Amino acid sequence: MLLNLSILKDRLQALHILQAQTDPMQKRTLKFPRHYQGETTFDPSVLYVAVSENLPLNPDLPEHLCLICLGFPPAAYVSAKECEFVCIRTDNDITQVFQLVLEIFYEFESLNETFKDMIIARQSYETFGKLCYRIFQTPVSAFGTFEKVLFIEYDKEKENDAIRYAGCLGDYLDNEERCILYADKDWVNTLSVHGPAFMHSTMYSTNILYYNLFRQDHYIGRIMIEDSCREFQDGDYMLLEWIGDYLRMLLEQNQEFHFEASQGLENLIQRLLSDIKVQENQGEPALSAIGWEKSDEYICTAISQLPSASLDSTLNNAAFFLSDLLEDNYIFIQNHIIYQILNLTRSPLSLPEVQRRLRIFQNNNALQIGYSTIFCNFYELHNYLLQATLMVNYAVQTHSGRPLEYEKNILPMMLWRIRDHYDSSVFVSHSLRRLFDYDAQNHSELVMTLKSYLANHHSLSKTMEELYIARSSCSYRIRRIEEITGLSLEDPDVSLYLQLLLKLLG
């Protein structure tokens, strides 16, 4: 999350600011704060917290410098256009000041992640509004096209929807805006936006700060805050732009997804998917062009949707959004499945972070997710995409509700595929059928004992503990199982068959 000094100044009022020189329209460039420790050169992306008397009198200023000073800075800083500063009283403890600034950065980083997660989850405009209110402490509204995108279910013929939108139909919306508000979904899908443009005006005796968005050169909507709860602050401009960035992301969800990759990588992946043998000297240039290597660590993800979902629109929207969400990872759609190839060696995102983001997305959309195992040879891509496909198909059919990893779910998936093609009773041998019949006729629990015994790796102690029976009873049951079935449980093949069959039968 990037900030500018105006945003920080608004949140430092409790420190009794003596003087400030900030630019409300300065772009957000600050990444983190740092104690000033006598440096002679400054990083424009760093906010320096310093005691003014420690600053050099004739500094070599960068193109942009941001300072928080205990006391007034030297004249060279005050007169420099490229320098922004906030002066606070010298009786403040610099360590506490730095800690407060650091907490503000952490707070906005958390808000940034919350916004991102909200967009991923496609939560409602109501949730968006509540989060905005936490930031601005004053109402935040969106008009024009936003309602159609954020409330995609809006129907002007329905009474509840009409009431919800009553506030959008005042005199300050012209006919063009109303047409946009009522535009059908196909029209909304054509939107492309750019901006921002700021205005500051008065409406109904309330001061309003606007952020306008455009479709080509035509106004399509606005996000705005008003000063009904508090006066405007300098940092509101850039915060409003930040919020606008997220609204643009919501608008862009409705665009057609297309991942732009190098033609060489496209061709290499298609050849691998076609199971065509690729020589190293043929594939290396395509990987090198995007900074990948054959021996990097990779994992494949497959994302599909439940049969009840609207097929193409959901996948296109999801793929478009995931291309932003997962950053520098290759994504494509094939056979109504989104595939993602994650380079664990080169990705700016860790695997747990990717999985966290995908879980959020899955929990709020009609989607299912499957992962392959990690692999270290890009030319084996076909096998691992197949693993991911098997997992996502298993997830769709079983409505798992959570991402499925190949290594942890291979056995349940194999058993499910068998059950899907055959009646499980086909695999029950005559000897095992006798055991089921014996239990049914004598109301005994030999099948349950067999399951526990096999699951506990033939351990009598663990089996008796699990079933709460005496050791002698447990030994007796195992003997009876072998007598009735005529099978030796010490035979590895017999043991494996029985384990698989009992799992298959559930």
HUCOR-V711054 format. One record per pair of residues at least 12 apart in sequence whose ideal C-beta (glycine too) atoms are under 6 Angstrom apart, sorted by sequence separation. I is the first residue (numbers start at 1). GAP is how many residues later the second one is. If there is no record, write none. Layout:
BEGIN
I/GAP
I/GAP
END
This chain:
BEGIN
34/12
36/12
73/12
210/12
211/12
319/12
342/12
372/12
9/13
329/13
391/13
31/14
33/14
34/14
35/14
36/14
210/14
319/14
452/14
460/14
72/15
196/15
197/15
268/15
372/15
391/15
452/15
6/16
29/16
33/16
69/16
208/16
209/16
372/16
5/17
30/17
52/17
57/17
195/17
6/18
44/18
55/18
58/18
64/18
65/18
66/18
67/18
68/18
69/18
195/18
208/18
268/18
329/18
370/18
44/19
47/19
48/19
49/19
50/19
51/19
52/19
55/19
61/19
63/19
71/19
195/19
319/19
387/19
394/19
42/20
44/20
52/20
70/20
193/20
194/20
206/20
207/20
52/21
61/21
223/21
265/21
327/21
370/21
4/22
70/22
206/22
264/22
327/22
370/22
394/22
42/23
209/23
390/23
4/24
70/24
191/24
223/24
368/24
3/25
125/25
143/25
264/25
370/25
2/26
156/26
3/27
209/27
262/27
368/27
368/28
449/28
211/29
446/31
450/31
325/32
144/33
211/33
304/33
373/33
147/34
369/34
370/34
371/34
372/34
373/34
145/35
148/35
302/35
303/35
446/35
30/36
144/36
302/37
301/39
148/40
180/40
300/41
299/43
196/45
298/45
454/45
438/46
296/47
297/47
196/48
297/48
49/49
296/49
435/49
434/50
435/50
292/51
451/51
431/54
193/55
291/55
431/55
431/56
309/57
193/58
257/59
191/60
256/60
306/60
5/61
305/61
22/62
257/62
305/62
21/63
257/63
21/64
253/64
259/64
303/64
304/64
189/65
255/65
20/66
188/66
303/66
19/68
33/68
253/68
302/68
17/69
18/69
33/69
301/70
17/71
259/72
300/72
15/73
16/73
259/73
299/73
427/74
145/75
146/75
299/75
144/76
145/76
9/77
15/77
144/77
297/77
298/77
143/78
5/79
143/79
297/79
424/80
142/81
295/81
424/81
141/83
294/84
300/84
140/85
300/85
302/86
138/87
139/87
301/87
302/87
300/88
304/88
415/88
136/89
415/89
302/90
138/91
138/92
304/92
11/93
137/93
149/101
278/101
149/102
1/107
275/107
1/108
272/109
273/109
272/110
1/111
119/127
119/130
115/131
120/205
24/210
28/210
25/212
24/213
10/223
10/225
6/228
7/228
6/229
4/234
121/239
120/240
120/241
122/242
117/243
121/243
END
